[in-house]
Amino acid sequence: MFRGGGKLSQLSLGANFKFVTEDDDDQLPNPPADMTTGMWQNVDSGTPANPKGKAVWTSAQLMSNYTGAAADTFV
């Protein structure tokens, strides 16, 4: 699903979303470090330009830690 997604910088994940990968090519890339911190952070009550969420994860952490209970936009 994320193959070729190296410039991906915003994800809106719903309550029923689940990360499913079959091989290393399906891994979510880290956000581009030239545009961001290189980590995913949930927006929560902030904005995509100024997120206020407490979840700050690498792509691998987001893929393993995300649950539908944390439905939000990640930047």
Distance bins in CASP14 RR format, pairs under 12 A and 6 or more apart:
PFRMAT RR
TARGET T0000
AUTHOR 0000-0000-0000
RMODE 2
METHOD distances of the structure
MODEL  1
1 8 0 0 0 0 0 1 0 0 0 0 0
1 11 0 0 0 0 0 1 0 0 0 0 0
1 17 0 0 0 0 0 1 0 0 0 0 0
1 18 0 0 0 0 0 1 0 0 0 0 0
1 19 0 0 0 0 1 0 0 0 0 0 0
1 20 1 0 0 1 0 0 0 0 0 0 0
1 21 0 0 0 0 1 0 0 0 0 0 0
1 22 0 0 0 0 1 0 0 0 0 0 0
1 23 0 0 0 0 0 1 0 0 0 0 0
1 25 0 0 0 0 1 0 0 0 0 0 0
1 26 1 0 0 1 0 0 0 0 0 0 0
1 27 0 0 0 0 1 0 0 0 0 0 0
1 28 0 0 0 0 1 0 0 0 0 0 0
1 29 0 0 0 0 0 1 0 0 0 0 0
1 63 0 0 0 0 0 1 0 0 0 0 0
2 8 1 0 0 1 0 0 0 0 0 0 0
2 11 0 0 0 0 1 0 0 0 0 0 0
2 19 0 0 0 0 1 0 0 0 0 0 0
2 20 0 0 0 0 0 1 0 0 0 0 0
2 21 0 0 0 0 1 0 0 0 0 0 0
2 22 0 0 0 0 0 1 0 0 0 0 0
2 23 0 0 0 0 0 1 0 0 0 0 0
2 24 0 0 0 0 0 1 0 0 0 0 0
2 25 0 0 0 0 1 0 0 0 0 0 0
2 26 1 0 0 1 0 0 0 0 0 0 0
2 27 1 0 0 1 0 0 0 0 0 0 0
2 28 1 0 1 0 0 0 0 0 0 0 0
2 29 1 0 0 1 0 0 0 0 0 0 0
2 30 0 0 0 0 0 1 0 0 0 0 0
2 31 0 0 0 0 0 1 0 0 0 0 0
2 59 0 0 0 0 1 0 0 0 0 0 0
2 62 0 0 0 0 0 1 0 0 0 0 0
2 63 0 0 0 0 1 0 0 0 0 0 0
3 21 0 0 0 0 0 1 0 0 0 0 0
3 22 0 0 0 0 0 1 0 0 0 0 0
3 23 0 0 0 0 1 0 0 0 0 0 0
3 24 0 0 0 0 0 1 0 0 0 0 0
3 25 1 0 1 0 0 0 0 0 0 0 0
3 26 1 0 0 1 0 0 0 0 0 0 0
3 27 0 0 0 0 1 0 0 0 0 0 0
3 28 0 0 0 0 0 1 0 0 0 0 0
3 29 0 0 0 0 1 0 0 0 0 0 0
4 25 0 0 0 0 1 0 0 0 0 0 0
4 26 0 0 0 0 0 1 0 0 0 0 0
4 27 0 0 0 0 0 1 0 0 0 0 0
4 28 0 0 0 0 0 1 0 0 0 0 0
4 29 1 0 0 1 0 0 0 0 0 0 0
5 11 0 0 0 0 0 1 0 0 0 0 0
5 25 0 0 0 0 0 1 0 0 0 0 0
5 26 0 0 0 0 0 1 0 0 0 0 0
5 27 0 0 0 0 0 1 0 0 0 0 0
5 28 0 0 0 0 1 0 0 0 0 0 0
5 29 1 0 1 0 0 0 0 0 0 0 0
5 30 0 0 0 0 0 1 0 0 0 0 0
5 31 0 0 0 0 0 1 0 0 0 0 0
5 32 0 0 0 0 1 0 0 0 0 0 0
5 59 0 0 0 0 0 1 0 0 0 0 0
6 27 0 0 0 0 0 1 0 0 0 0 0
6 28 0 0 0 0 1 0 0 0 0 0 0
6 29 1 0 1 0 0 0 0 0 0 0 0
6 30 0 0 0 0 1 0 0 0 0 0 0
6 31 0 0 0 0 1 0 0 0 0 0 0
6 32 1 0 0 1 0 0 0 0 0 0 0
6 33 0 0 0 0 0 1 0 0 0 0 0
6 34 0 0 0 0 0 1 0 0 0 0 0
6 35 0 0 0 0 0 1 0 0 0 0 0
6 36 0 0 0 0 0 1 0 0 0 0 0
6 38 0 0 0 0 0 1 0 0 0 0 0
6 59 0 0 0 0 0 1 0 0 0 0 0
7 29 0 0 0 0 1 0 0 0 0 0 0
7 30 0 0 0 0 0 1 0 0 0 0 0
7 31 0 0 0 0 1 0 0 0 0 0 0
7 32 1 0 1 0 0 0 0 0 0 0 0
7 33 0 0 0 0 0 1 0 0 0 0 0
7 34 0 0 0 0 0 1 0 0 0 0 0
7 35 0 0 0 0 1 0 0 0 0 0 0
7 36 0 0 0 0 0 1 0 0 0 0 0
8 27 0 0 0 0 0 1 0 0 0 0 0
8 28 1 0 0 1 0 0 0 0 0 0 0
8 29 1 0 0 1 0 0 0 0 0 0 0
8 30 0 0 0 0 1 0 0 0 0 0 0
8 31 1 0 0 1 0 0 0 0 0 0 0
8 32 0 0 0 0 1 0 0 0 0 0 0
8 35 0 0 0 0 0 1 0 0 0 0 0
8 36 0 0 0 0 0 1 0 0 0 0 0
8 38 0 0 0 0 0 1 0 0 0 0 0
8 40 0 0 0 0 1 0 0 0 0 0 0
8 59 0 0 0 0 1 0 0 0 0 0 0
8 62 0 0 0 0 0 1 0 0 0 0 0
8 74 0 0 0 0 0 1 0 0 0 0 0
8 75 0 0 0 0 0 1 0 0 0 0 0
9 28 0 0 0 0 0 1 0 0 0 0 0
9 29 0 0 0 0 0 1 0 0 0 0 0
9 30 0 0 0 0 0 1 0 0 0 0 0
9 31 1 0 1 0 0 0 0 0 0 0 0
9 32 1 0 0 1 0 0 0 0 0 0 0
9 33 0 0 0 0 0 1 0 0 0 0 0
9 34 0 0 0 0 0 1 0 0 0 0 0
9 35 1 0 1 0 0 0 0 0 0 0 0
9 36 1 0 0 1 0 0 0 0 0 0 0
9 37 0 0 0 0 0 1 0 0 0 0 0
9 38 0 0 0 0 1 0 0 0 0 0 0
9 39 0 0 0 0 0 1 0 0 0 0 0
9 40 0 0 0 0 1 0 0 0 0 0 0
9 41 0 0 0 0 0 1 0 0 0 0 0
9 48 0 0 0 0 1 0 0 0 0 0 0
9 49 0 0 0 0 0 1 0 0 0 0 0
9 51 0 0 0 0 0 1 0 0 0 0 0
9 59 0 0 0 0 0 1 0 0 0 0 0
9 73 0 0 0 0 0 1 0 0 0 0 0
9 74 0 0 0 0 1 0 0 0 0 0 0
9 75 1 0 0 1 0 0 0 0 0 0 0
10 31 0 0 0 0 1 0 0 0 0 0 0
10 32 0 0 0 0 0 1 0 0 0 0 0
10 35 0 0 0 0 0 1 0 0 0 0 0
10 36 0 0 0 0 1 0 0 0 0 0 0
10 40 0 0 0 0 1 0 0 0 0 0 0
10 41 0 0 0 0 0 1 0 0 0 0 0
10 42 0 0 0 0 0 1 0 0 0 0 0
10 43 0 0 0 0 1 0 0 0 0 0 0
10 47 0 0 0 0 0 1 0 0 0 0 0
10 48 1 0 1 0 0 0 0 0 0 0 0
10 49 0 0 0 0 0 1 0 0 0 0 0
10 51 0 0 0 0 0 1 0 0 0 0 0
10 72 0 0 0 0 0 1 0 0 0 0 0
10 73 1 0 0 1 0 0 0 0 0 0 0
10 74 1 0 0 1 0 0 0 0 0 0 0
10 75 1 0 1 0 0 0 0 0 0 0 0
11 17 0 0 0 0 1 0 0 0 0 0 0
11 19 0 0 0 0 0 1 0 0 0 0 0
11 28 0 0 0 0 1 0 0 0 0 0 0
11 29 0 0 0 0 0 1 0 0 0 0 0
11 31 0 0 0 0 1 0 0 0 0 0 0
11 40 1 0 0 1 0 0 0 0 0 0 0
11 41 0 0 0 0 0 1 0 0 0 0 0
11 42 0 0 0 0 1 0 0 0 0 0 0
11 43 0 0 0 0 0 1 0 0 0 0 0
11 48 0 0 0 0 0 1 0 0 0 0 0
11 57 0 0 0 0 0 1 0 0 0 0 0
11 59 0 0 0 0 1 0 0 0 0 0 0
11 62 0 0 0 0 1 0 0 0 0 0 0
11 63 0 0 0 0 0 1 0 0 0 0 0
11 66 0 0 0 0 1 0 0 0 0 0 0
11 70 0 0 0 0 0 1 0 0 0 0 0
11 71 0 0 0 0 0 1 0 0 0 0 0
11 72 0 0 0 0 1 0 0 0 0 0 0
11 73 1 0 0 1 0 0 0 0 0 0 0
11 74 1 0 1 0 0 0 0 0 0 0 0
11 75 1 0 0 1 0 0 0 0 0 0 0
12 42 0 0 0 0 0 1 0 0 0 0 0
12 43 0 0 0 0 1 0 0 0 0 0 0
12 48 0 0 0 0 1 0 0 0 0 0 0
12 71 0 0 0 0 1 0 0 0 0 0 0
12 72 1 0 0 1 0 0 0 0 0 0 0
12 73 1 0 1 0 0 0 0 0 0 0 0
12 74 1 0 0 1 0 0 0 0 0 0 0
12 75 0 0 0 0 1 0 0 0 0 0 0
13 19 0 0 0 0 1 0 0 0 0 0 0
13 28 0 0 0 0 0 1 0 0 0 0 0
13 40 0 0 0 0 1 0 0 0 0 0 0
13 42 0 0 0 0 1 0 0 0 0 0 0
13 43 0 0 0 0 0 1 0 0 0 0 0
13 55 0 0 0 0 0 1 0 0 0 0 0
13 62 0 0 0 0 1 0 0 0 0 0 0
13 63 0 0 0 0 0 1 0 0 0 0 0
13 65 0 0 0 0 0 1 0 0 0 0 0
13 66 1 0 0 1 0 0 0 0 0 0 0
13 67 0 0 0 0 1 0 0 0 0 0 0
13 68 1 0 0 1 0 0 0 0 0 0 0
13 69 0 0 0 0 0 1 0 0 0 0 0
13 70 1 0 0 1 0 0 0 0 0 0 0
13 71 1 0 0 1 0 0 0 0 0 0 0
13 72 1 0 0 1 0 0 0 0 0 0 0
13 73 1 0 0 1 0 0 0 0 0 0 0
13 74 1 0 0 1 0 0 0 0 0 0 0
13 75 0 0 0 0 0 1 0 0 0 0 0
14 42 0 0 0 0 0 1 0 0 0 0 0
14 66 0 0 0 0 1 0 0 0 0 0 0
14 67 0 0 0 0 0 1 0 0 0 0 0
14 68 1 0 0 1 0 0 0 0 0 0 0
14 69 0 0 0 0 0 1 0 0 0 0 0
14 70 0 0 0 0 1 0 0 0 0 0 0
14 71 1 0 1 0 0 0 0 0 0 0 0
14 72 1 0 0 1 0 0 0 0 0 0 0
14 73 0 0 0 0 1 0 0 0 0 0 0
14 74 0 0 0 0 0 1 0 0 0 0 0
15 66 0 0 0 0 0 1 0 0 0 0 0
15 67 0 0 0 0 1 0 0 0 0 0 0
15 68 1 0 1 0 0 0 0 0 0 0 0
15 69 1 0 0 1 0 0 0 0 0 0 0
15 70 0 0 0 0 1 0 0 0 0 0 0
15 71 1 0 1 0 0 0 0 0 0 0 0
15 72 0 0 0 0 0 1 0 0 0 0 0
16 66 0 0 0 0 0 1 0 0 0 0 0
16 67 0 0 0 0 0 1 0 0 0 0 0
16 68 1 0 0 1 0 0 0 0 0 0 0
16 69 0 0 0 0 0 1 0 0 0 0 0
16 71 0 0 0 0 1 0 0 0 0 0 0
17 28 0 0 0 0 0 1 0 0 0 0 0
17 62 0 0 0 0 0 1 0 0 0 0 0
17 63 0 0 0 0 0 1 0 0 0 0 0
17 66 1 0 0 1 0 0 0 0 0 0 0
17 67 0 0 0 0 1 0 0 0 0 0 0
17 68 1 0 0 1 0 0 0 0 0 0 0
17 69 0 0 0 0 0 1 0 0 0 0 0
17 70 0 0 0 0 1 0 0 0 0 0 0
17 71 1 0 0 1 0 0 0 0 0 0 0
17 72 0 0 0 0 0 1 0 0 0 0 0
17 73 0 0 0 0 0 1 0 0 0 0 0
17 74 0 0 0 0 0 1 0 0 0 0 0
18 63 0 0 0 0 1 0 0 0 0 0 0
18 64 0 0 0 0 0 1 0 0 0 0 0
18 66 0 0 0 0 1 0 0 0 0 0 0
18 67 0 0 0 0 1 0 0 0 0 0 0
18 68 0 0 0 0 1 0 0 0 0 0 0
18 71 0 0 0 0 0 1 0 0 0 0 0
19 26 0 0 0 0 1 0 0 0 0 0 0
19 27 0 0 0 0 1 0 0 0 0 0 0
19 28 1 0 0 1 0 0 0 0 0 0 0
19 40 0 0 0 0 0 1 0 0 0 0 0
19 57 0 0 0 0 0 1 0 0 0 0 0
19 59 0 0 0 0 1 0 0 0 0 0 0
19 60 0 0 0 0 0 1 0 0 0 0 0
19 61 0 0 0 0 0 1 0 0 0 0 0
19 62 1 0 0 1 0 0 0 0 0 0 0
19 63 1 0 1 0 0 0 0 0 0 0 0
19 64 1 0 0 1 0 0 0 0 0 0 0
19 65 0 0 0 0 1 0 0 0 0 0 0
19 66 1 0 0 1 0 0 0 0 0 0 0
19 67 0 0 0 0 0 1 0 0 0 0 0
19 68 0 0 0 0 0 1 0 0 0 0 0
19 74 0 0 0 0 0 1 0 0 0 0 0
20 26 1 0 0 1 0 0 0 0 0 0 0
20 27 0 0 0 0 0 1 0 0 0 0 0
20 28 0 0 0 0 0 1 0 0 0 0 0
20 63 0 0 0 0 1 0 0 0 0 0 0
20 66 0 0 0 0 0 1 0 0 0 0 0
21 27 1 0 0 1 0 0 0 0 0 0 0
21 28 0 0 0 0 1 0 0 0 0 0 0
21 59 0 0 0 0 0 1 0 0 0 0 0
21 60 0 0 0 0 0 1 0 0 0 0 0
21 63 1 0 0 1 0 0 0 0 0 0 0
21 64 0 0 0 0 0 1 0 0 0 0 0
24 59 0 0 0 0 0 1 0 0 0 0 0
24 60 0 0 0 0 0 1 0 0 0 0 0
24 63 0 0 0 0 0 1 0 0 0 0 0
26 59 0 0 0 0 0 1 0 0 0 0 0
26 63 0 0 0 0 1 0 0 0 0 0 0
27 58 0 0 0 0 0 1 0 0 0 0 0
27 59 1 0 0 1 0 0 0 0 0 0 0
27 60 1 0 0 1 0 0 0 0 0 0 0
27 61 0 0 0 0 0 1 0 0 0 0 0
27 62 0 0 0 0 0 1 0 0 0 0 0
27 63 1 0 0 1 0 0 0 0 0 0 0
27 64 0 0 0 0 0 1 0 0 0 0 0
28 38 0 0 0 0 0 1 0 0 0 0 0
28 39 0 0 0 0 0 1 0 0 0 0 0
28 40 0 0 0 0 1 0 0 0 0 0 0
28 57 0 0 0 0 0 1 0 0 0 0 0
28 58 0 0 0 0 1 0 0 0 0 0 0
28 59 1 0 1 0 0 0 0 0 0 0 0
28 60 1 0 0 1 0 0 0 0 0 0 0
28 61 0 0 0 0 0 1 0 0 0 0 0
28 62 1 0 0 1 0 0 0 0 0 0 0
28 63 1 0 1 0 0 0 0 0 0 0 0
28 64 0 0 0 0 0 1 0 0 0 0 0
28 65 0 0 0 0 0 1 0 0 0 0 0
28 66 0 0 0 0 1 0 0 0 0 0 0
28 74 0 0 0 0 1 0 0 0 0 0 0
29 36 0 0 0 0 0 1 0 0 0 0 0
29 38 0 0 0 0 1 0 0 0 0 0 0
29 40 0 0 0 0 0 1 0 0 0 0 0
29 58 0 0 0 0 0 1 0 0 0 0 0
29 59 1 0 0 1 0 0 0 0 0 0 0
29 60 0 0 0 0 0 1 0 0 0 0 0
29 62 0 0 0 0 0 1 0 0 0 0 0
29 63 0 0 0 0 0 1 0 0 0 0 0
30 36 0 0 0 0 1 0 0 0 0 0 0
30 37 0 0 0 0 1 0 0 0 0 0 0
30 38 1 0 1 0 0 0 0 0 0 0 0
30 39 1 0 0 1 0 0 0 0 0 0 0
30 40 1 0 0 1 0 0 0 0 0 0 0
30 57 0 0 0 0 1 0 0 0 0 0 0
30 58 1 0 0 1 0 0 0 0 0 0 0
30 59 1 0 1 0 0 0 0 0 0 0 0
30 60 0 0 0 0 1 0 0 0 0 0 0
30 61 0 0 0 0 0 1 0 0 0 0 0
30 62 0 0 0 0 1 0 0 0 0 0 0
30 63 0 0 0 0 0 1 0 0 0 0 0
30 74 0 0 0 0 0 1 0 0 0 0 0
31 37 1 0 0 1 0 0 0 0 0 0 0
31 38 1 0 1 0 0 0 0 0 0 0 0
31 39 1 0 0 1 0 0 0 0 0 0 0
31 40 1 0 0 1 0 0 0 0 0 0 0
31 41 0 0 0 0 1 0 0 0 0 0 0
31 48 0 0 0 0 0 1 0 0 0 0 0
31 51 0 0 0 0 0 1 0 0 0 0 0
31 56 0 0 0 0 0 1 0 0 0 0 0
31 57 0 0 0 0 0 1 0 0 0 0 0
31 58 0 0 0 0 1 0 0 0 0 0 0
31 59 1 0 0 1 0 0 0 0 0 0 0
31 62 0 0 0 0 0 1 0 0 0 0 0
31 74 0 0 0 0 1 0 0 0 0 0 0
31 75 1 0 0 1 0 0 0 0 0 0 0
32 38 1 0 0 1 0 0 0 0 0 0 0
32 39 0 0 0 0 0 1 0 0 0 0 0
32 40 0 0 0 0 0 1 0 0 0 0 0
32 59 0 0 0 0 0 1 0 0 0 0 0
32 75 0 0 0 0 0 1 0 0 0 0 0
33 39 0 0 0 0 1 0 0 0 0 0 0
33 58 0 0 0 0 0 1 0 0 0 0 0
35 48 0 0 0 0 0 1 0 0 0 0 0
35 49 0 0 0 0 0 1 0 0 0 0 0
35 75 0 0 0 0 1 0 0 0 0 0 0
36 48 0 0 0 0 0 1 0 0 0 0 0
36 49 0 0 0 0 0 1 0 0 0 0 0
36 51 0 0 0 0 1 0 0 0 0 0 0
36 56 0 0 0 0 0 1 0 0 0 0 0
36 58 0 0 0 0 0 1 0 0 0 0 0
36 59 0 0 0 0 0 1 0 0 0 0 0
36 74 0 0 0 0 0 1 0 0 0 0 0
36 75 1 0 0 1 0 0 0 0 0 0 0
37 51 0 0 0 0 0 1 0 0 0 0 0
37 56 1 0 0 1 0 0 0 0 0 0 0
37 57 0 0 0 0 0 1 0 0 0 0 0
37 58 0 0 0 0 0 1 0 0 0 0 0
37 75 0 0 0 0 1 0 0 0 0 0 0
38 56 0 0 0 0 1 0 0 0 0 0 0
38 57 0 0 0 0 0 1 0 0 0 0 0
38 58 1 0 0 1 0 0 0 0 0 0 0
38 59 0 0 0 0 1 0 0 0 0 0 0
38 61 0 0 0 0 0 1 0 0 0 0 0
38 62 0 0 0 0 0 1 0 0 0 0 0
38 74 0 0 0 0 0 1 0 0 0 0 0
38 75 0 0 0 0 0 1 0 0 0 0 0
39 51 0 0 0 0 0 1 0 0 0 0 0
39 53 0 0 0 0 0 1 0 0 0 0 0
39 55 0 0 0 0 1 0 0 0 0 0 0
39 56 1 0 1 0 0 0 0 0 0 0 0
39 57 1 0 0 1 0 0 0 0 0 0 0
39 58 1 0 0 1 0 0 0 0 0 0 0
39 59 0 0 0 0 1 0 0 0 0 0 0
39 60 0 0 0 0 0 1 0 0 0 0 0
39 61 0 0 0 0 1 0 0 0 0 0 0
39 62 0 0 0 0 1 0 0 0 0 0 0
39 74 0 0 0 0 1 0 0 0 0 0 0
39 75 0 0 0 0 1 0 0 0 0 0 0
40 48 0 0 0 0 0 1 0 0 0 0 0
40 51 0 0 0 0 1 0 0 0 0 0 0
40 53 0 0 0 0 0 1 0 0 0 0 0
40 55 1 0 0 1 0 0 0 0 0 0 0
40 56 1 0 0 1 0 0 0 0 0 0 0
40 57 1 0 1 0 0 0 0 0 0 0 0
40 58 1 0 0 1 0 0 0 0 0 0 0
40 59 1 0 0 1 0 0 0 0 0 0 0
40 60 0 0 0 0 0 1 0 0 0 0 0
40 61 1 0 0 1 0 0 0 0 0 0 0
40 62 1 0 1 0 0 0 0 0 0 0 0
40 63 0 0 0 0 1 0 0 0 0 0 0
40 65 0 0 0 0 1 0 0 0 0 0 0
40 66 0 0 0 0 1 0 0 0 0 0 0
40 70 0 0 0 0 0 1 0 0 0 0 0
40 72 0 0 0 0 0 1 0 0 0 0 0
40 73 0 0 0 0 0 1 0 0 0 0 0
40 74 1 0 1 0 0 0 0 0 0 0 0
40 75 1 0 0 1 0 0 0 0 0 0 0
41 47 0 0 0 0 0 1 0 0 0 0 0
41 48 0 0 0 0 1 0 0 0 0 0 0
41 49 0 0 0 0 0 1 0 0 0 0 0
41 50 0 0 0 0 0 1 0 0 0 0 0
41 51 1 0 1 0 0 0 0 0 0 0 0
41 52 0 0 0 0 1 0 0 0 0 0 0
41 53 1 0 1 0 0 0 0 0 0 0 0
41 54 0 0 0 0 1 0 0 0 0 0 0
41 55 1 0 0 1 0 0 0 0 0 0 0
41 56 1 0 1 0 0 0 0 0 0 0 0
41 57 1 0 0 1 0 0 0 0 0 0 0
41 58 0 0 0 0 0 1 0 0 0 0 0
41 61 0 0 0 0 0 1 0 0 0 0 0
41 62 0 0 0 0 1 0 0 0 0 0 0
41 70 0 0 0 0 0 1 0 0 0 0 0
41 72 0 0 0 0 1 0 0 0 0 0 0
41 73 0 0 0 0 1 0 0 0 0 0 0
41 74 1 0 0 1 0 0 0 0 0 0 0
41 75 1 0 0 1 0 0 0 0 0 0 0
42 48 0 0 0 0 0 1 0 0 0 0 0
42 51 1 0 0 1 0 0 0 0 0 0 0
42 52 0 0 0 0 1 0 0 0 0 0 0
42 53 1 0 1 0 0 0 0 0 0 0 0
42 54 1 0 0 1 0 0 0 0 0 0 0
42 55 1 0 1 0 0 0 0 0 0 0 0
42 56 0 0 0 0 1 0 0 0 0 0 0
42 57 0 0 0 0 1 0 0 0 0 0 0
42 62 0 0 0 0 1 0 0 0 0 0 0
42 65 0 0 0 0 0 1 0 0 0 0 0
42 66 0 0 0 0 1 0 0 0 0 0 0
42 67 0 0 0 0 0 1 0 0 0 0 0
42 68 0 0 0 0 0 1 0 0 0 0 0
42 69 0 0 0 0 0 1 0 0 0 0 0
42 70 1 0 0 1 0 0 0 0 0 0 0
42 71 0 0 0 0 1 0 0 0 0 0 0
42 72 1 0 1 0 0 0 0 0 0 0 0
42 73 1 0 0 1 0 0 0 0 0 0 0
42 74 1 0 1 0 0 0 0 0 0 0 0
42 75 0 0 0 0 1 0 0 0 0 0 0
43 49 0 0 0 0 1 0 0 0 0 0 0
43 50 0 0 0 0 1 0 0 0 0 0 0
43 51 1 0 1 0 0 0 0 0 0 0 0
43 52 1 0 0 1 0 0 0 0 0 0 0
43 53 1 0 0 1 0 0 0 0 0 0 0
43 54 0 0 0 0 0 1 0 0 0 0 0
43 55 0 0 0 0 0 1 0 0 0 0 0
43 56 0 0 0 0 0 1 0 0 0 0 0
43 70 0 0 0 0 0 1 0 0 0 0 0
43 71 0 0 0 0 0 1 0 0 0 0 0
43 72 1 0 1 0 0 0 0 0 0 0 0
43 73 1 0 1 0 0 0 0 0 0 0 0
43 74 1 0 0 1 0 0 0 0 0 0 0
43 75 1 0 0 1 0 0 0 0 0 0 0
44 50 0 0 0 0 0 1 0 0 0 0 0
44 51 1 0 0 1 0 0 0 0 0 0 0
44 52 1 0 1 0 0 0 0 0 0 0 0
44 53 1 1 0 0 0 0 0 0 0 0 0
44 54 1 0 0 1 0 0 0 0 0 0 0
44 55 0 0 0 0 1 0 0 0 0 0 0
44 56 0 0 0 0 0 1 0 0 0 0 0
44 70 0 0 0 0 1 0 0 0 0 0 0
44 71 0 0 0 0 0 1 0 0 0 0 0
44 72 1 0 0 1 0 0 0 0 0 0 0
44 73 0 0 0 0 1 0 0 0 0 0 0
44 74 0 0 0 0 0 1 0 0 0 0 0
44 75 0 0 0 0 0 1 0 0 0 0 0
45 51 0 0 0 0 1 0 0 0 0 0 0
45 52 1 0 1 0 0 0 0 0 0 0 0
45 53 1 0 0 1 0 0 0 0 0 0 0
45 54 0 0 0 0 0 1 0 0 0 0 0
45 72 0 0 0 0 0 1 0 0 0 0 0
45 73 0 0 0 0 0 1 0 0 0 0 0
46 52 1 0 1 0 0 0 0 0 0 0 0
46 53 1 0 0 1 0 0 0 0 0 0 0
46 54 0 0 0 0 0 1 0 0 0 0 0
46 72 0 0 0 0 0 1 0 0 0 0 0
46 73 0 0 0 0 1 0 0 0 0 0 0
46 75 0 0 0 0 1 0 0 0 0 0 0
47 53 0 0 0 0 0 1 0 0 0 0 0
47 73 0 0 0 0 1 0 0 0 0 0 0
47 75 0 0 0 0 1 0 0 0 0 0 0
48 72 0 0 0 0 0 1 0 0 0 0 0
48 73 1 0 0 1 0 0 0 0 0 0 0
48 74 0 0 0 0 1 0 0 0 0 0 0
48 75 1 0 1 0 0 0 0 0 0 0 0
49 73 0 0 0 0 0 1 0 0 0 0 0
49 75 0 0 0 0 1 0 0 0 0 0 0
50 75 0 0 0 0 1 0 0 0 0 0 0
51 72 0 0 0 0 1 0 0 0 0 0 0
51 73 0 0 0 0 1 0 0 0 0 0 0
51 74 0 0 0 0 1 0 0 0 0 0 0
51 75 1 0 1 0 0 0 0 0 0 0 0
52 72 0 0 0 0 0 1 0 0 0 0 0
52 73 0 0 0 0 0 1 0 0 0 0 0
52 75 0 0 0 0 0 1 0 0 0 0 0
53 70 0 0 0 0 1 0 0 0 0 0 0
53 72 1 0 0 1 0 0 0 0 0 0 0
53 73 0 0 0 0 0 1 0 0 0 0 0
53 74 0 0 0 0 1 0 0 0 0 0 0
53 75 0 0 0 0 1 0 0 0 0 0 0
54 65 0 0 0 0 0 1 0 0 0 0 0
54 70 0 0 0 0 0 1 0 0 0 0 0
54 72 0 0 0 0 0 1 0 0 0 0 0
55 61 0 0 0 0 1 0 0 0 0 0 0
55 62 1 0 0 1 0 0 0 0 0 0 0
55 65 1 0 0 1 0 0 0 0 0 0 0
55 66 0 0 0 0 1 0 0 0 0 0 0
55 67 0 0 0 0 0 1 0 0 0 0 0
55 69 0 0 0 0 0 1 0 0 0 0 0
55 70 1 0 0 1 0 0 0 0 0 0 0
55 71 0 0 0 0 0 1 0 0 0 0 0
55 72 1 0 0 1 0 0 0 0 0 0 0
55 73 0 0 0 0 0 1 0 0 0 0 0
55 74 1 0 0 1 0 0 0 0 0 0 0
55 75 0 0 0 0 0 1 0 0 0 0 0
56 62 0 0 0 0 1 0 0 0 0 0 0
56 65 0 0 0 0 0 1 0 0 0 0 0
56 74 0 0 0 0 1 0 0 0 0 0 0
56 75 0 0 0 0 0 1 0 0 0 0 0
57 63 0 0 0 0 1 0 0 0 0 0 0
57 64 0 0 0 0 1 0 0 0 0 0 0
57 65 1 0 0 1 0 0 0 0 0 0 0
57 66 0 0 0 0 1 0 0 0 0 0 0
57 70 0 0 0 0 0 1 0 0 0 0 0
57 74 0 0 0 0 1 0 0 0 0 0 0
57 75 0 0 0 0 0 1 0 0 0 0 0
58 64 0 0 0 0 1 0 0 0 0 0 0
58 65 0 0 0 0 1 0 0 0 0 0 0
58 74 0 0 0 0 0 1 0 0 0 0 0
59 65 0 0 0 0 0 1 0 0 0 0 0
59 66 0 0 0 0 0 1 0 0 0 0 0
59 74 0 0 0 0 1 0 0 0 0 0 0
60 66 0 0 0 0 0 1 0 0 0 0 0
61 70 0 0 0 0 0 1 0 0 0 0 0
61 74 0 0 0 0 0 1 0 0 0 0 0
62 70 0 0 0 0 1 0 0 0 0 0 0
62 72 0 0 0 0 0 1 0 0 0 0 0
62 74 1 0 0 1 0 0 0 0 0 0 0
62 75 0 0 0 0 0 1 0 0 0 0 0
63 74 0 0 0 0 0 1 0 0 0 0 0
65 74 0 0 0 0 0 1 0 0 0 0 0
66 72 0 0 0 0 1 0 0 0 0 0 0
66 74 0 0 0 0 1 0 0 0 0 0 0
END
